[in-house]
């Protein structure tokens, strides 16, 4: 029987209203009621940052509530995020390795 272990690629707390760019988040956990004003990204294996996820996944003008989990489409990453209020933790993804 093969044994696998799940590993994370790190996380980052964002709790300001500055433009946070150069990220590679595959998921975002909402720590408190939060409004996102910019959420862009694209294919995680390239520098593409042209997809506006606020419109493509219907989050424009939405107040996210504590506990919400937002995930990028498979193969994509959130690369730029700006909050107008609240705080989030961005996660860099997960991978598994056989032990």
Secondary structure, 3 states (H helix, E strand, C coil): CCCEEEEECCEEEECCCCCECCCCECEEEECCCEEEEEEEEEECCCCCCCEEHHHHCCCCCCEECCCCEEECCCCEEEEEEEEEECCEEEECCEEEEEC
